[in-house]
Amino acid sequence: MAERNGSARGDEPSLTLGQLEGSYPAYCKALRILIREGKTLPQIQRTLCWHRLVMLHERMPRQYRDPLLHYGMTKRALAADAAGKS
């Protein structure tokens, strides 16, 4: 049984949907930084920001895009920015 302030495994405090939504810009920024640093998709998928983006998408798919789509769009945008600066 899950603890009141943690997950069933007890390794992560639970967040309200409002807290997740409020931190969405930070998760997007973290994703952008990870991509800019050259992290691979499997490495990114092990991060907290990825997990939170997945949670938002699963709970509110119309408001928050699939993290894989978000990853692809962000990666292309960063590549276009880099090509434009060259």
Phi and psi restraints in degrees (range 20) as a CNS / XPLOR table:
assign (resid 1 and name C) (resid 2 and name N)
       (resid 2 and name CA) (resid 2 and name C) 1.0 -73.0 20.0 2
assign (resid 2 and name N) (resid 2 and name CA)
       (resid 2 and name C) (resid 3 and name N) 1.0 145.0 20.0 2
assign (resid 2 and name C) (resid 3 and name N)
       (resid 3 and name CA) (resid 3 and name C) 1.0 -73.6 20.0 2
assign (resid 3 and name N) (resid 3 and name CA)
       (resid 3 and name C) (resid 4 and name N) 1.0 161.0 20.0 2
assign (resid 3 and name C) (resid 4 and name N)
       (resid 4 and name CA) (resid 4 and name C) 1.0 -61.5 20.0 2
assign (resid 4 and name N) (resid 4 and name CA)
       (resid 4 and name C) (resid 5 and name N) 1.0 -39.8 20.0 2
assign (resid 4 and name C) (resid 5 and name N)
       (resid 5 and name CA) (resid 5 and name C) 1.0 -110.3 20.0 2
assign (resid 5 and name N) (resid 5 and name CA)
       (resid 5 and name C) (resid 6 and name N) 1.0 19.8 20.0 2
assign (resid 5 and name C) (resid 6 and name N)
       (resid 6 and name CA) (resid 6 and name C) 1.0 -147.3 20.0 2
assign (resid 6 and name N) (resid 6 and name CA)
       (resid 6 and name C) (resid 7 and name N) 1.0 173.9 20.0 2
assign (resid 6 and name C) (resid 7 and name N)
       (resid 7 and name CA) (resid 7 and name C) 1.0 -80.4 20.0 2
assign (resid 7 and name N) (resid 7 and name CA)
       (resid 7 and name C) (resid 8 and name N) 1.0 178.5 20.0 2
assign (resid 7 and name C) (resid 8 and name N)
       (resid 8 and name CA) (resid 8 and name C) 1.0 -61.1 20.0 2
assign (resid 8 and name N) (resid 8 and name CA)
       (resid 8 and name C) (resid 9 and name N) 1.0 -31.2 20.0 2
assign (resid 8 and name C) (resid 9 and name N)
       (resid 9 and name CA) (resid 9 and name C) 1.0 -83.5 20.0 2
assign (resid 9 and name N) (resid 9 and name CA)
       (resid 9 and name C) (resid 10 and name N) 1.0 -15.5 20.0 2
assign (resid 9 and name C) (resid 10 and name N)
       (resid 10 and name CA) (resid 10 and name C) 1.0 77.5 20.0 2
assign (resid 10 and name N) (resid 10 and name CA)
       (resid 10 and name C) (resid 11 and name N) 1.0 13.3 20.0 2
assign (resid 10 and name C) (resid 11 and name N)
       (resid 11 and name CA) (resid 11 and name C) 1.0 -103.6 20.0 2
assign (resid 11 and name N) (resid 11 and name CA)
       (resid 11 and name C) (resid 12 and name N) 1.0 -1.1 20.0 2
assign (resid 11 and name C) (resid 12 and name N)
       (resid 12 and name CA) (resid 12 and name C) 1.0 -147.9 20.0 2
assign (resid 12 and name N) (resid 12 and name CA)
       (resid 12 and name C) (resid 13 and name N) 1.0 129.5 20.0 2
assign (resid 12 and name C) (resid 13 and name N)
       (resid 13 and name CA) (resid 13 and name C) 1.0 -67.6 20.0 2
assign (resid 13 and name N) (resid 13 and name CA)
       (resid 13 and name C) (resid 14 and name N) 1.0 146.4 20.0 2
assign (resid 13 and name C) (resid 14 and name N)
       (resid 14 and name CA) (resid 14 and name C) 1.0 -77.2 20.0 2
assign (resid 14 and name N) (resid 14 and name CA)
       (resid 14 and name C) (resid 15 and name N) 1.0 149.1 20.0 2
assign (resid 14 and name C) (resid 15 and name N)
       (resid 15 and name CA) (resid 15 and name C) 1.0 -119.6 20.0 2
assign (resid 15 and name N) (resid 15 and name CA)
       (resid 15 and name C) (resid 16 and name N) 1.0 148.5 20.0 2
assign (resid 15 and name C) (resid 16 and name N)
       (resid 16 and name CA) (resid 16 and name C) 1.0 -80.8 20.0 2
assign (resid 16 and name N) (resid 16 and name CA)
       (resid 16 and name C) (resid 17 and name N) 1.0 161.8 20.0 2
assign (resid 16 and name C) (resid 17 and name N)
       (resid 17 and name CA) (resid 17 and name C) 1.0 -61.3 20.0 2
assign (resid 17 and name N) (resid 17 and name CA)
       (resid 17 and name C) (resid 18 and name N) 1.0 -38.0 20.0 2
assign (resid 17 and name C) (resid 18 and name N)
       (resid 18 and name CA) (resid 18 and name C) 1.0 -61.8 20.0 2
assign (resid 18 and name N) (resid 18 and name CA)
       (resid 18 and name C) (resid 19 and name N) 1.0 -39.8 20.0 2
assign (resid 18 and name C) (resid 19 and name N)
       (resid 19 and name CA) (resid 19 and name C) 1.0 -66.4 20.0 2
assign (resid 19 and name N) (resid 19 and name CA)
       (resid 19 and name C) (resid 20 and name N) 1.0 -40.8 20.0 2
assign (resid 19 and name C) (resid 20 and name N)
       (resid 20 and name CA) (resid 20 and name C) 1.0 -61.9 20.0 2
assign (resid 20 and name N) (resid 20 and name CA)
       (resid 20 and name C) (resid 21 and name N) 1.0 -46.9 20.0 2
assign (resid 20 and name C) (resid 21 and name N)
       (resid 21 and name CA) (resid 21 and name C) 1.0 -63.3 20.0 2
assign (resid 21 and name N) (resid 21 and name CA)
       (resid 21 and name C) (resid 22 and name N) 1.0 -39.9 20.0 2
assign (resid 21 and name C) (resid 22 and name N)
       (resid 22 and name CA) (resid 22 and name C) 1.0 -64.9 20.0 2
assign (resid 22 and name N) (resid 22 and name CA)
       (resid 22 and name C) (resid 23 and name N) 1.0 -27.5 20.0 2
assign (resid 22 and name C) (resid 23 and name N)
       (resid 23 and name CA) (resid 23 and name C) 1.0 -96.0 20.0 2
assign (resid 23 and name N) (resid 23 and name CA)
       (resid 23 and name C) (resid 24 and name N) 1.0 2.2 20.0 2
assign (resid 23 and name C) (resid 24 and name N)
       (resid 24 and name CA) (resid 24 and name C) 1.0 -52.9 20.0 2
assign (resid 24 and name N) (resid 24 and name CA)
       (resid 24 and name C) (resid 25 and name N) 1.0 -46.2 20.0 2
assign (resid 24 and name C) (resid 25 and name N)
       (resid 25 and name CA) (resid 25 and name C) 1.0 -59.6 20.0 2
assign (resid 25 and name N) (resid 25 and name CA)
       (resid 25 and name C) (resid 26 and name N) 1.0 -35.6 20.0 2
assign (resid 25 and name C) (resid 26 and name N)
       (resid 26 and name CA) (resid 26 and name C) 1.0 -67.6 20.0 2
assign (resid 26 and name N) (resid 26 and name CA)
       (resid 26 and name C) (resid 27 and name N) 1.0 -39.1 20.0 2
assign (resid 26 and name C) (resid 27 and name N)
       (resid 27 and name CA) (resid 27 and name C) 1.0 -65.9 20.0 2
assign (resid 27 and name N) (resid 27 and name CA)
       (resid 27 and name C) (resid 28 and name N) 1.0 -39.2 20.0 2
assign (resid 27 and name C) (resid 28 and name N)
       (resid 28 and name CA) (resid 28 and name C) 1.0 -65.5 20.0 2
assign (resid 28 and name N) (resid 28 and name CA)
       (resid 28 and name C) (resid 29 and name N) 1.0 -40.8 20.0 2
assign (resid 28 and name C) (resid 29 and name N)
       (resid 29 and name CA) (resid 29 and name C) 1.0 -65.2 20.0 2
assign (resid 29 and name N) (resid 29 and name CA)
       (resid 29 and name C) (resid 30 and name N) 1.0 -42.5 20.0 2
assign (resid 29 and name C) (resid 30 and name N)
       (resid 30 and name CA) (resid 30 and name C) 1.0 -62.0 20.0 2
assign (resid 30 and name N) (resid 30 and name CA)
       (resid 30 and name C) (resid 31 and name N) 1.0 -42.3 20.0 2
assign (resid 30 and name C) (resid 31 and name N)
       (resid 31 and name CA) (resid 31 and name C) 1.0 -60.5 20.0 2
assign (resid 31 and name N) (resid 31 and name CA)
       (resid 31 and name C) (resid 32 and name N) 1.0 -44.8 20.0 2
assign (resid 31 and name C) (resid 32 and name N)
       (resid 32 and name CA) (resid 32 and name C) 1.0 -60.6 20.0 2
assign (resid 32 and name N) (resid 32 and name CA)
       (resid 32 and name C) (resid 33 and name N) 1.0 -43.2 20.0 2
assign (resid 32 and name C) (resid 33 and name N)
       (resid 33 and name CA) (resid 33 and name C) 1.0 -64.3 20.0 2
assign (resid 33 and name N) (resid 33 and name CA)
       (resid 33 and name C) (resid 34 and name N) 1.0 -43.9 20.0 2
assign (resid 33 and name C) (resid 34 and name N)
       (resid 34 and name CA) (resid 34 and name C) 1.0 -60.9 20.0 2
assign (resid 34 and name N) (resid 34 and name CA)
       (resid 34 and name C) (resid 35 and name N) 1.0 -42.0 20.0 2
assign (resid 34 and name C) (resid 35 and name N)
       (resid 35 and name CA) (resid 35 and name C) 1.0 -66.3 20.0 2
assign (resid 35 and name N) (resid 35 and name CA)
       (resid 35 and name C) (resid 36 and name N) 1.0 -44.1 20.0 2
assign (resid 35 and name C) (resid 36 and name N)
       (resid 36 and name CA) (resid 36 and name C) 1.0 -60.5 20.0 2
assign (resid 36 and name N) (resid 36 and name CA)
       (resid 36 and name C) (resid 37 and name N) 1.0 -33.8 20.0 2
assign (resid 36 and name C) (resid 37 and name N)
       (resid 37 and name CA) (resid 37 and name C) 1.0 -75.6 20.0 2
assign (resid 37 and name N) (resid 37 and name CA)
       (resid 37 and name C) (resid 38 and name N) 1.0 -6.6 20.0 2
assign (resid 37 and name C) (resid 38 and name N)
       (resid 38 and name CA) (resid 38 and name C) 1.0 86.6 20.0 2
assign (resid 38 and name N) (resid 38 and name CA)
       (resid 38 and name C) (resid 39 and name N) 1.0 17.8 20.0 2
assign (resid 38 and name C) (resid 39 and name N)
       (resid 39 and name CA) (resid 39 and name C) 1.0 -67.3 20.0 2
assign (resid 39 and name N) (resid 39 and name CA)
       (resid 39 and name C) (resid 40 and name N) 1.0 145.4 20.0 2
assign (resid 39 and name C) (resid 40 and name N)
       (resid 40 and name CA) (resid 40 and name C) 1.0 -80.6 20.0 2
assign (resid 40 and name N) (resid 40 and name CA)
       (resid 40 and name C) (resid 41 and name N) 1.0 162.6 20.0 2
assign (resid 40 and name C) (resid 41 and name N)
       (resid 41 and name CA) (resid 41 and name C) 1.0 -58.2 20.0 2
assign (resid 41 and name N) (resid 41 and name CA)
       (resid 41 and name C) (resid 42 and name N) 1.0 -46.0 20.0 2
assign (resid 41 and name C) (resid 42 and name N)
       (resid 42 and name CA) (resid 42 and name C) 1.0 -59.4 20.0 2
assign (resid 42 and name N) (resid 42 and name CA)
       (resid 42 and name C) (resid 43 and name N) 1.0 -35.5 20.0 2
assign (resid 42 and name C) (resid 43 and name N)
       (resid 43 and name CA) (resid 43 and name C) 1.0 -66.7 20.0 2
assign (resid 43 and name N) (resid 43 and name CA)
       (resid 43 and name C) (resid 44 and name N) 1.0 -42.9 20.0 2
assign (resid 43 and name C) (resid 44 and name N)
       (resid 44 and name CA) (resid 44 and name C) 1.0 -65.5 20.0 2
assign (resid 44 and name N) (resid 44 and name CA)
       (resid 44 and name C) (resid 45 and name N) 1.0 -37.2 20.0 2
assign (resid 44 and name C) (resid 45 and name N)
       (resid 45 and name CA) (resid 45 and name C) 1.0 -66.7 20.0 2
assign (resid 45 and name N) (resid 45 and name CA)
       (resid 45 and name C) (resid 46 and name N) 1.0 -11.8 20.0 2
assign (resid 45 and name C) (resid 46 and name N)
       (resid 46 and name CA) (resid 46 and name C) 1.0 -94.9 20.0 2
assign (resid 46 and name N) (resid 46 and name CA)
       (resid 46 and name C) (resid 47 and name N) 1.0 4.2 20.0 2
assign (resid 46 and name C) (resid 47 and name N)
       (resid 47 and name CA) (resid 47 and name C) 1.0 -92.3 20.0 2
assign (resid 47 and name N) (resid 47 and name CA)
       (resid 47 and name C) (resid 48 and name N) 1.0 160.9 20.0 2
assign (resid 47 and name C) (resid 48 and name N)
       (resid 48 and name CA) (resid 48 and name C) 1.0 -65.0 20.0 2
assign (resid 48 and name N) (resid 48 and name CA)
       (resid 48 and name C) (resid 49 and name N) 1.0 -39.8 20.0 2
assign (resid 48 and name C) (resid 49 and name N)
       (resid 49 and name CA) (resid 49 and name C) 1.0 -62.7 20.0 2
assign (resid 49 and name N) (resid 49 and name CA)
       (resid 49 and name C) (resid 50 and name N) 1.0 -38.8 20.0 2
assign (resid 49 and name C) (resid 50 and name N)
       (resid 50 and name CA) (resid 50 and name C) 1.0 -63.5 20.0 2
assign (resid 50 and name N) (resid 50 and name CA)
       (resid 50 and name C) (resid 51 and name N) 1.0 -45.9 20.0 2
assign (resid 50 and name C) (resid 51 and name N)
       (resid 51 and name CA) (resid 51 and name C) 1.0 -58.4 20.0 2
assign (resid 51 and name N) (resid 51 and name CA)
       (resid 51 and name C) (resid 52 and name N) 1.0 -41.9 20.0 2
assign (resid 51 and name C) (resid 52 and name N)
       (resid 52 and name CA) (resid 52 and name C) 1.0 -70.6 20.0 2
assign (resid 52 and name N) (resid 52 and name CA)
       (resid 52 and name C) (resid 53 and name N) 1.0 -37.3 20.0 2
assign (resid 52 and name C) (resid 53 and name N)
       (resid 53 and name CA) (resid 53 and name C) 1.0 -63.6 20.0 2
assign (resid 53 and name N) (resid 53 and name CA)
       (resid 53 and name C) (resid 54 and name N) 1.0 -38.9 20.0 2
assign (resid 53 and name C) (resid 54 and name N)
       (resid 54 and name CA) (resid 54 and name C) 1.0 -63.7 20.0 2
assign (resid 54 and name N) (resid 54 and name CA)
       (resid 54 and name C) (resid 55 and name N) 1.0 -44.5 20.0 2
assign (resid 54 and name C) (resid 55 and name N)
       (resid 55 and name CA) (resid 55 and name C) 1.0 -59.7 20.0 2
assign (resid 55 and name N) (resid 55 and name CA)
       (resid 55 and name C) (resid 56 and name N) 1.0 -44.8 20.0 2
assign (resid 55 and name C) (resid 56 and name N)
       (resid 56 and name CA) (resid 56 and name C) 1.0 -62.6 20.0 2
assign (resid 56 and name N) (resid 56 and name CA)
       (resid 56 and name C) (resid 57 and name N) 1.0 -44.5 20.0 2
assign (resid 56 and name C) (resid 57 and name N)
       (resid 57 and name CA) (resid 57 and name C) 1.0 -63.8 20.0 2
assign (resid 57 and name N) (resid 57 and name CA)
       (resid 57 and name C) (resid 58 and name N) 1.0 -41.0 20.0 2
assign (resid 57 and name C) (resid 58 and name N)
       (resid 58 and name CA) (resid 58 and name C) 1.0 -66.2 20.0 2
assign (resid 58 and name N) (resid 58 and name CA)
       (resid 58 and name C) (resid 59 and name N) 1.0 -36.4 20.0 2
assign (resid 58 and name C) (resid 59 and name N)
       (resid 59 and name CA) (resid 59 and name C) 1.0 -83.8 20.0 2
assign (resid 59 and name N) (resid 59 and name CA)
       (resid 59 and name C) (resid 60 and name N) 1.0 -31.5 20.0 2
assign (resid 59 and name C) (resid 60 and name N)
       (resid 60 and name CA) (resid 60 and name C) 1.0 -140.2 20.0 2
assign (resid 60 and name N) (resid 60 and name CA)
       (resid 60 and name C) (resid 61 and name N) 1.0 68.9 20.0 2
assign (resid 60 and name C) (resid 61 and name N)
       (resid 61 and name CA) (resid 61 and name C) 1.0 -64.0 20.0 2
assign (resid 61 and name N) (resid 61 and name CA)
       (resid 61 and name C) (resid 62 and name N) 1.0 -24.9 20.0 2
assign (resid 61 and name C) (resid 62 and name N)
       (resid 62 and name CA) (resid 62 and name C) 1.0 -75.4 20.0 2
assign (resid 62 and name N) (resid 62 and name CA)
       (resid 62 and name C) (resid 63 and name N) 1.0 -29.5 20.0 2
assign (resid 62 and name C) (resid 63 and name N)
       (resid 63 and name CA) (resid 63 and name C) 1.0 -91.1 20.0 2
assign (resid 63 and name N) (resid 63 and name CA)
       (resid 63 and name C) (resid 64 and name N) 1.0 -30.9 20.0 2
assign (resid 63 and name C) (resid 64 and name N)
       (resid 64 and name CA) (resid 64 and name C) 1.0 -124.9 20.0 2
assign (resid 64 and name N) (resid 64 and name CA)
       (resid 64 and name C) (resid 65 and name N) 1.0 123.0 20.0 2
assign (resid 64 and name C) (resid 65 and name N)
       (resid 65 and name CA) (resid 65 and name C) 1.0 -70.2 20.0 2
assign (resid 65 and name N) (resid 65 and name CA)
       (resid 65 and name C) (resid 66 and name N) 1.0 162.3 20.0 2
assign (resid 65 and name C) (resid 66 and name N)
       (resid 66 and name CA) (resid 66 and name C) 1.0 -58.9 20.0 2
assign (resid 66 and name N) (resid 66 and name CA)
       (resid 66 and name C) (resid 67 and name N) 1.0 131.0 20.0 2
assign (resid 66 and name C) (resid 67 and name N)
       (resid 67 and name CA) (resid 67 and name C) 1.0 -57.4 20.0 2
assign (resid 67 and name N) (resid 67 and name CA)
       (resid 67 and name C) (resid 68 and name N) 1.0 -32.0 20.0 2
assign (resid 67 and name C) (resid 68 and name N)
       (resid 68 and name CA) (resid 68 and name C) 1.0 -64.4 20.0 2
assign (resid 68 and name N) (resid 68 and name CA)
       (resid 68 and name C) (resid 69 and name N) 1.0 -41.2 20.0 2
assign (resid 68 and name C) (resid 69 and name N)
       (resid 69 and name CA) (resid 69 and name C) 1.0 -65.6 20.0 2
assign (resid 69 and name N) (resid 69 and name CA)
       (resid 69 and name C) (resid 70 and name N) 1.0 -43.5 20.0 2
assign (resid 69 and name C) (resid 70 and name N)
       (resid 70 and name CA) (resid 70 and name C) 1.0 -60.0 20.0 2
assign (resid 70 and name N) (resid 70 and name CA)
       (resid 70 and name C) (resid 71 and name N) 1.0 -43.5 20.0 2
assign (resid 70 and name C) (resid 71 and name N)
       (resid 71 and name CA) (resid 71 and name C) 1.0 -59.1 20.0 2
assign (resid 71 and name N) (resid 71 and name CA)
       (resid 71 and name C) (resid 72 and name N) 1.0 -49.4 20.0 2
assign (resid 71 and name C) (resid 72 and name N)
       (resid 72 and name CA) (resid 72 and name C) 1.0 -61.6 20.0 2
assign (resid 72 and name N) (resid 72 and name CA)
       (resid 72 and name C) (resid 73 and name N) 1.0 -43.7 20.0 2
assign (resid 72 and name C) (resid 73 and name N)
       (resid 73 and name CA) (resid 73 and name C) 1.0 -65.1 20.0 2
assign (resid 73 and name N) (resid 73 and name CA)
       (resid 73 and name C) (resid 74 and name N) 1.0 -42.2 20.0 2
assign (resid 73 and name C) (resid 74 and name N)
       (resid 74 and name CA) (resid 74 and name C) 1.0 -67.4 20.0 2
assign (resid 74 and name N) (resid 74 and name CA)
       (resid 74 and name C) (resid 75 and name N) 1.0 -41.2 20.0 2
assign (resid 74 and name C) (resid 75 and name N)
       (resid 75 and name CA) (resid 75 and name C) 1.0 -62.6 20.0 2
assign (resid 75 and name N) (resid 75 and name CA)
       (resid 75 and name C) (resid 76 and name N) 1.0 -43.7 20.0 2
assign (resid 75 and name C) (resid 76 and name N)
       (resid 76 and name CA) (resid 76 and name C) 1.0 -65.3 20.0 2
assign (resid 76 and name N) (resid 76 and name CA)
       (resid 76 and name C) (resid 77 and name N) 1.0 -40.8 20.0 2
assign (resid 76 and name C) (resid 77 and name N)
       (resid 77 and name CA) (resid 77 and name C) 1.0 -63.9 20.0 2
assign (resid 77 and name N) (resid 77 and name CA)
       (resid 77 and name C) (resid 78 and name N) 1.0 -41.7 20.0 2
assign (resid 77 and name C) (resid 78 and name N)
       (resid 78 and name CA) (resid 78 and name C) 1.0 -67.0 20.0 2
assign (resid 78 and name N) (resid 78 and name CA)
       (resid 78 and name C) (resid 79 and name N) 1.0 -38.2 20.0 2
assign (resid 78 and name C) (resid 79 and name N)
       (resid 79 and name CA) (resid 79 and name C) 1.0 -65.3 20.0 2
assign (resid 79 and name N) (resid 79 and name CA)
       (resid 79 and name C) (resid 80 and name N) 1.0 -40.3 20.0 2
assign (resid 79 and name C) (resid 80 and name N)
       (resid 80 and name CA) (resid 80 and name C) 1.0 -66.2 20.0 2
assign (resid 80 and name N) (resid 80 and name CA)
       (resid 80 and name C) (resid 81 and name N) 1.0 -40.2 20.0 2
assign (resid 80 and name C) (resid 81 and name N)
       (resid 81 and name CA) (resid 81 and name C) 1.0 -62.3 20.0 2
assign (resid 81 and name N) (resid 81 and name CA)
       (resid 81 and name C) (resid 82 and name N) 1.0 -42.9 20.0 2
assign (resid 81 and name C) (resid 82 and name N)
       (resid 82 and name CA) (resid 82 and name C) 1.0 -66.1 20.0 2
assign (resid 82 and name N) (resid 82 and name CA)
       (resid 82 and name C) (resid 83 and name N) 1.0 -39.7 20.0 2
assign (resid 82 and name C) (resid 83 and name N)
       (resid 83 and name CA) (resid 83 and name C) 1.0 -67.9 20.0 2
assign (resid 83 and name N) (resid 83 and name CA)
       (resid 83 and name C) (resid 84 and name N) 1.0 -35.7 20.0 2
assign (resid 83 and name C) (resid 84 and name N)
       (resid 84 and name CA) (resid 84 and name C) 1.0 -69.3 20.0 2
assign (resid 84 and name N) (resid 84 and name CA)
       (resid 84 and name C) (resid 85 and name N) 1.0 -27.3 20.0 2
assign (resid 84 and name C) (resid 85 and name N)
       (resid 85 and name CA) (resid 85 and name C) 1.0 -85.1 20.0 2
assign (resid 85 and name N) (resid 85 and name CA)
       (resid 85 and name C) (resid 86 and name N) 1.0 -14.2 20.0 2
